[in-house]
Amino acid sequence: MNFFEHQDRARQNTQQLIGLFSLSIAVMIMAIYIATLFLFRMAPRVWWHPGLFLYVAGITIIAIAVGSLYKITCLRQGGSVIAQELGGRLLIPDMADEQGRQLLNIVEEMAIASGISVPEVYLLERETSINAFAAGFTPNDAVIGVTRGTLQHLSRDELQGVIGHEFSHILNGDMRLNLRLVGLLHGILFIYLTGELLWRIRGTSREDKGLPLWAFGLALMAIGGIGLFCGRLIKAAVSRQREFLADASGVQFTRNPNGLTGVFQKLEQMDSRLISPAAEATSHMFFGNALNPSFWEDLFSTHPPLAERIRRVGGLNVSNLAAMPSRNQVRSPSQESLRMGFAGGSSATPSQVVNQVGSVTPEHFAHAQALLSQLPESLRLGVREQESAMAIAFALALDTENLEIQERQIAWLREVQPAELVDKTLELSSEISQLNPSIRLPLVDLAVPVLRQNSAKECQRLCKCVHGLAVATGSLSLRHFVLQLILWHRLQPSINPTSATTVEFTSIEQIWPDSLLVLSVIARVGHSQPDTSTEDIAYAFRSGVFRLPKAGEQEKPEIPLTCNFSELKKSIERLRLATPKLKQAIVDACAHTVLLDNKVTPSEADLLRAIALTLDCPIPPFLNPQRGVPKQKQSSPKRS
């Protein structure tokens, strides 16, 4: 099952979740209706009162809806809401201790290796147990929370295994489902809390007619308990199998099953429970069982038994990973090894490119570690400081080949930014220009966590300044477009934190013009060499178009469409709202267009990755581009 199938399965699980939730509401309505009959002493004389039933059903649904909608609205801010409710504090690099810096380094390595934005990290300082979680709607707005006990009791390899496990939840679409589960179940919990309030009031005497109000409150607590019972069953059903998958992915990421096995063995001797009251609502999101064990643990537990997790991790076939170089054997990267290209070198195919989306191999992880080790200390520290992070974003937009254009850019920047920031930009630009070009995009991702600490207005201003530097060159280049596209996408959680991406397009007909536009640009970029004919560009374009679903039923232009970068960005934004399966088809069509001529230029690689990342399809760094790509059989029209 690849990334897109996991995403599609998560959508199906969401639909099943809504079905189970609806069934729980129906059970609660019946229970409240029966309690109301006894309250007004109507039972057992007459059991069916249609008017009363509709009244009870309406009030119950409204109460649950209000509770759920309130929580869902709060959660629109993203995973940081969950982290803060659990008592977490944002781990800022400049203020982190040695254990915190180690955690941040591991998260950065995982993020660069998997192609996602570096998540914000929250430390649950008061929690001394071993546990962690990932929360968010998309890989672009994910956050990771880790307890203080996890940092204190685990080695680096063990911590790496835990973070790899959480990255699996980020990449497999589990987080969105988990957040929706928290929001929906809060409405059921609202019934229980209402009953608890009535029971505590106890304002009605025993002599009053009907059932005392406190007794009715006790009944609501019992009914809310039914919902709580159903909610725990739902969480257990949704979470258990996904924990097994995340364990396996954690081993795949790190090439080290002993890391996770060591964590599980420590959990057998120690504790994973949380003291936070919010642990009940979020227990299904954690690495280990966050609640106190109960008599019905096997039925209610959101996590498989530790013994079973140890057995499965120990039984994973890692013989193919054993040949990979260990972390200590990773050499400093050469200019050749850090170029952008396709993993697998000459054996790369479009299907392999699609399968790499949302997948991390030990090779990618080693590549990320080597890449980060190449960064000068000034840049490593710079991405963690506010002013320097902004200067890095500006420096990446400067033209380092034409000094006349760069001077024009700097003159414009001095008009809109403080002199100190402009000087810092020039200083860092000289360092960045000496690095391999493949480090440019990872630098953006490394700076994003600090840049997101700015206000929405400041983030928008930053993006406008980068755009202004690009325009100051006289013509917007593809390199500048890729930088702007990724920076704008990465900063969206800060610019518009409530804009969670929802599926709006379920058929290719709805996004056909946008798909054609994207493939047109890729065909032109990949065949822009002087010796390339118009016929070659058109053939590459048509080859990609015929990979799209129902291509034979749609109108297909003979030559690529023309557009500007603004139109291209709008089309990519619309494609973000497509189903996972449609996104898979789009990425596949783009890969076929790129690979048709057996050459992968740096511009093609950057554009393909930028499009995939903006579609929330995280794709790892491409490796070994210097090797040729064999000619693949294309299921497209013959050259005319």
Secondary structure by P-SEA (a helix, b strand, c coil): ccaaaaaaaaaaaaaaaaaaaaaaaaaaaaaaaaaaaaaacccccccccaaaaaaaaaaaaaaaaaaaaaaaaaacccaaaaaaaacccccccccccaaaaaaaaaaaaaaaaacccccbbbbcccccccccccccccccbbbbbbcaaaaacccaaaaaaaaaaaaaaaaaaaaaaaaaaaaaaaaaaaaaaaaaaaaaacccccccccccaaaaaaaaaaaaaaaaaaaaaaaaaacaaaaaaaaaaaaaacccaaaaaaaaaaaaaccccccccccccccccccccccccccccccccccccaaaaaaaaaaccccccccccccccccccccccccccccccccccaaaaaaacccccaaaaaaaaaaaaaccaaaaaaaacaaaaaaaaaaaacccccaaaaaaaaaaaaacccaaaaaaaaaaaaaaaaccccaaaaaaaaaccccccccaaaaaaaaaaaaaaaaaaccccaaaaaaaaaaaaaaccccccccccccccccccccaaaaaaaaaaaaaaacccccccaaaaaaaaaaaaaaccccccbbbbcbbbbbcaaaaaaaaaaaaaccaaaaaaaaaaaaaaaaccccccaaaaaaaaaaaaaaccccccccccccccccccccccccc
